[in-house]
């Protein structure tokens, strides 16, 4: 009963060939019995006298054996399996923690269609480049919010990207230091080593605290890299009620990208700075860092089992059926 419960075919599509092969065997047998079509042209009594004398013995039919051989071959190719073999599980020790800025300035449209949309595109590229690294995601405005903790399920993180927008945040703000602290906490909870934090932002309002938080992460072997979202020229900030925000002098309030501040943040965290055009280069750097420092180690908490292909046990029977087909006197 245990064997029946665990029995399955690894390649079940091959089973569809069995009825076709049986039909072909029946057609060949009937074609052979029709005497090549002469029975329809010559009288049966005359046809029997025209046959060569075979010593009173009629040739044995090979078609059942041919059908059996084809059936065994199809069953072997379908991969019958009733056993599993355990194997050791290994997982890389690298981890990528992504930190996304969802402050109101991320709605600026100096990059098409706007900054937050381009940041989500960049996140998707980073997820593609993460390979076997564990990945987590934190979003921040005035406070940090954990979107996903460290996980191997990159598909789930990708599915959560489209709703991420400054409009969903409960309050406005632009404080990066708490988000970096939250990222470090999640890395430690996930047991990740050789972790790398990647911040996607157009700026932050707490530079002193953010630089200090980045230095603390570097001291814990967690590097901080930065992706700048936006342009130096900037774009007007939209107001909630419509129109554009203005400063005290009555001029448009522009959200400009402070590249020097973002570069200083990356320097404080021991990582690199890149704009959107340089993102592929940054991904290559992150992958190189992970390959250089990561070591695959056995994970005893994970058990991986693969099914054994039992089709090999049908090969002796298939060879026997093929050998019987080769004997003299079938035809």
C-alpha positions in Angstrom: 0.0 0.0 0.0 2.9 2.4 0.8 4.3 1.7 -2.7 1.0 2.4 -4.3 0.6 5.7 -2.4 4.0 7.0 -3.6 3.8 5.6 -7.1 3.8 8.1 -10.0 5.1 8.6 -13.5 7.9 11.2 -14.0 7.1 11.6 -17.7 3.5 10.5 -18.1 3.1 11.9 -21.6 4.8 8.8 -23.0 1.8 6.7 -21.8 -0.2 8.4 -24.6 1.9 6.5 -27.2 0.7 3.0 -25.9 -2.7 3.1 -27.6 -1.1 4.3 -30.8 1.5 1.5 -30.8 -1.2 -1.1 -30.1 -3.2 0.2 -33.0 -0.2 0.0 -35.2 0.4 -3.6 -34.1 -3.2 -4.6 -34.9 -3.0 -2.9 -38.3 0.3 -4.7 -39.2 -1.2 -8.1 -38.1 -4.3 -7.6 -40.2 -2.2 -6.5 -43.2 -0.1 -9.7 -42.8 -3.1 -12.0 -42.6 -4.6 -10.5 -45.8 -1.8 -12.3 -47.8 -0.6 -9.1 -49.2 -4.0 -8.5 -50.9 -3.9 -11.6 -53.2 -7.0 -13.1 -51.4 -9.2 -10.5 -53.0 -8.0 -11.4 -56.5 -7.5 -15.2 -56.4 -10.0 -17.9 -55.5 -9.2 -19.2 -52.0 -8.9 -22.9 -53.3 -6.5 -21.9 -56.0 -4.5 -19.6 -53.7 -3.9 -22.4 -51.2 -2.4 -24.6 -54.0 -0.2 -21.8 -55.1 1.5 -21.4 -51.7 4.9 -22.9 -51.2 4.9 -26.0 -48.9 6.1 -24.9 -45.4 6.2 -28.4 -44.1 2.6 -28.2 -42.7 3.6 -25.6 -40.2 2.2 -22.1 -40.3 4.5 -19.2 -39.3 3.9 -17.9 -35.8 2.7 -14.4 -35.4 5.2 -11.9 -33.9 2.7 -9.1 -33.4 1.7 -9.7 -29.8 5.4 -9.8 -28.9 5.9 -6.6 -30.9 3.1 -4.9 -29.0 4.6 -6.1 -25.7 8.0 -4.7 -26.6 6.6 -1.3 -27.6 4.5 -1.2 -24.4 7.5 -2.0 -22.2 9.5 0.7 -24.0 6.8 3.3 -23.5 6.4 2.4 -19.8 10.2 2.7 -19.3 10.3 6.1 -21.0 7.4 7.3 -18.9 9.6 7.0 -15.7 7.6 4.9 -13.2 8.7 5.9 -9.7 7.9 4.6 -6.3 11.0 5.6 -4.3 12.7 8.8 -3.2 16.3 9.4 -2.4 17.3 12.1 0.1 20.0 14.6 -0.8 21.9 17.3 1.1 20.6 20.9 0.9 22.9 23.8 0.4 22.2 27.5 0.4 24.3 30.5 -0.2 24.9 32.8 2.8 24.6 36.1 0.9 21.6 38.4 1.5 20.3 41.5 -0.2 18.1 43.9 1.8 16.3 46.4 -0.5 15.2 49.8 1.0 12.7 51.8 -1.0 12.0 55.5 -0.5 8.2 56.3 -0.6 8.4 59.9 0.4 6.2 62.4 -1.5 9.1 63.6 -3.6 9.2 60.2 -5.3 6.1 61.2 -7.3 8.2 63.8 -9.2 8.2 63.3 -12.9 11.7 64.3 -13.9 12.1 60.7 -15.1 9.4 59.0 -17.1 6.8 58.3 -15.9 7.8 59.2 -12.4 10.4 58.4 -9.8 8.6 55.8 -7.8 7.7 53.8 -11.0 11.3 53.8 -12.1 12.3 52.7 -8.7 10.0 49.7 -8.9 11.5 48.9 -12.3 15.0 49.1 -10.7 13.8 46.8 -7.9 12.7 44.2 -10.4 16.1 44.3 -12.1 17.7 43.9 -8.7 15.5 40.9 -7.9 16.5 39.3 -11.2 20.2 39.8 -10.3 19.9 38.4 -6.8 20.2 34.8 -8.1 20.4 32.5 -5.1 20.7 35.3 -2.5 18.0 35.8 0.2 16.1 39.0 -0.4 14.0 41.3 1.8 12.3 44.7 1.3 11.7 47.7 3.5 9.8 50.8 2.5 10.1 54.1 4.4 8.7 57.6 4.6 8.8 59.2 8.1 8.9 55.6 9.5 10.2 52.3 8.1 7.7 49.5 7.2 8.7 45.9 6.5 7.3 44.7 3.2 8.9 41.3 3.3 11.5 39.8 5.7 14.5 37.9 4.4 13.1 35.2 2.0 14.1 32.9 -0.9 10.7 33.6 -2.5 11.6 36.3 -5.0 8.3 35.9 -6.9 6.4 37.0 -3.8 8.4 40.2 -3.5 8.0 40.9 -7.2 4.2 40.5 -6.8 4.2 43.1 -4.0 5.9 45.8 -6.0 3.0 47.3 -8.1 1.0 48.7 -5.1 4.1 50.4 -3.6 3.5 54.2 -3.9 3.8 57.2 -1.6 0.0 57.5 -1.5 -0.3 54.3 0.6 2.0 55.6 3.4 0.1 56.6 6.5 2.2 59.8 6.9 4.6 61.8 4.9 8.3 62.1 5.7 11.8 61.2 4.5 13.8 59.7 7.4 16.3 57.1 6.2 18.2 56.3 9.4 15.3 54.3 11.0 14.9 52.4 7.7 18.6 51.4 7.7 18.3 50.2 11.3 15.2 48.2 10.4 17.1 46.7 7.5 20.0 45.6 9.7 17.6 44.1 12.2 15.9 42.0 9.5 19.3 40.8 8.2 20.3 39.6 11.6 16.9 37.9 12.2 17.2 36.2 8.9 20.6 34.8 9.7 22.1 36.3 6.6 25.9 36.8 6.3 27.8 38.9 3.8 24.6 41.0 3.5 24.2 44.0 1.3 21.7 46.8 1.7 20.6 48.7 -1.4 18.8 52.0 -0.9 16.7 53.4 -3.7 16.0 57.0 -2.9 16.0 60.6 -4.3 17.3 62.0 -1.0 16.6 62.1 2.8 16.0 64.6 5.5 18.3 63.2 8.2 21.8 63.0 6.7 23.8 62.9 9.9 21.7 60.1 11.4 21.7 58.2 8.1 25.5 58.4 7.7 25.9 57.1 11.3 23.5 54.2 10.7 25.3 53.3 7.5 28.7 53.2 9.3 27.2 50.9 12.0 26.0 48.5 9.3 29.4 48.5 7.7 30.9 47.6 11.1 28.6 44.6 11.1 29.8 43.5 7.6 26.7 44.8 6.0 27.5 47.2 3.1 25.2 50.0 2.0 24.9 50.8 -1.7 22.7 53.6 -3.1 20.6 54.0 -6.3 19.8 57.6 -7.0 16.3 58.1 -8.5 15.8 61.3 -10.3 17.8 64.1 -11.9 19.9 67.0 -10.7 17.6 69.5 -12.4 14.6 68.0 -10.5 10.9 68.5 -11.1 8.1 70.4 -9.3 6.4 68.7 -6.3 2.7 68.1 -6.7 0.3 69.3 -3.9 -2.4 67.0 -2.5 -5.2 69.3 -3.7 -3.8 69.7 -7.1 -1.2 72.0 -8.7 2.5 72.4 -7.6 4.0 73.2 -4.3 5.7 76.6 -3.9 8.4 77.9 -1.5 8.2 81.0 0.7 9.4 83.2 -2.2 6.5 82.0 -4.4 8.7 79.9 -6.7 8.0 76.3 -7.6 9.4 73.9 -5.0 11.7 71.6 -7.0 12.7 68.1 -5.9 16.4 67.9 -7.0 18.6 64.9 -6.7 21.5 65.6 -4.3 24.0 63.2 -5.9 26.9 64.3 -3.5 24.8 63.4 -0.4 23.9 60.0 -1.9 27.5 59.3 -2.8 28.5 60.2 0.8 25.9 57.7 2.1 27.3 54.9 0.0 30.9 55.8 1.1 29.8 55.7 4.7 28.3 52.2 4.2 31.3 50.9 2.3 29.2 50.4 -0.9 28.8 52.1 -4.3 26.5 54.8 -5.7 24.8 54.4 -9.1 22.1 56.3 -10.9 19.5 54.5 -13.0 21.7 54.3 -16.1 24.5 52.7 -14.0 22.2 50.1 -12.4 23.5 47.1 -14.4 27.0 48.0 -13.3 25.9 48.1 -9.7 24.1 44.7 -10.0 27.4 43.2 -11.4 29.3 44.7 -8.4 26.8 43.2 -5.9 27.0 39.8 -7.6 30.8 39.9 -7.5 30.8 40.8 -3.8 28.4 38.0 -3.1 30.5 35.5 -5.0 33.7 36.6 -3.4 32.5 36.4 0.2 29.7 33.8 0.1 30.3 30.2 1.0 27.7 27.5 0.3 27.1 25.6 3.5 24.9 22.6 4.4 21.5 23.6 5.8 20.3 20.9 8.1 16.9 22.4 8.5 16.0 21.7 4.8 15.5 18.2 3.5 15.4 17.8 -0.3 14.4 14.5 -1.9 14.3 13.5 -5.6 12.4 10.6 -7.1 14.2 7.6 -8.5 13.4 6.6 -12.1 12.3 2.9 -12.0 12.0 2.5 -15.7 15.5 0.9 -15.8 14.0 -2.2 -14.2 11.9 -2.8 -17.3 14.9 -2.9 -19.6 15.6 -6.7 -19.0 12.0 -7.5 -20.0 12.3 -5.3 -23.0 15.5 -7.0 -24.1 13.9 -10.4 -23.7 10.9 -9.4 -25.8 13.2 -8.0 -28.5 15.2 -11.2 -28.5 12.1 -13.3 -29.1 11.2 -11.1 -32.0 14.6 -12.0 -33.6 14.0 -15.8 -33.7 13.5 -17.6 -37.0 10.1 -18.8 -38.1 7.9 -15.9 -37.1 6.9 -15.1 -40.7 
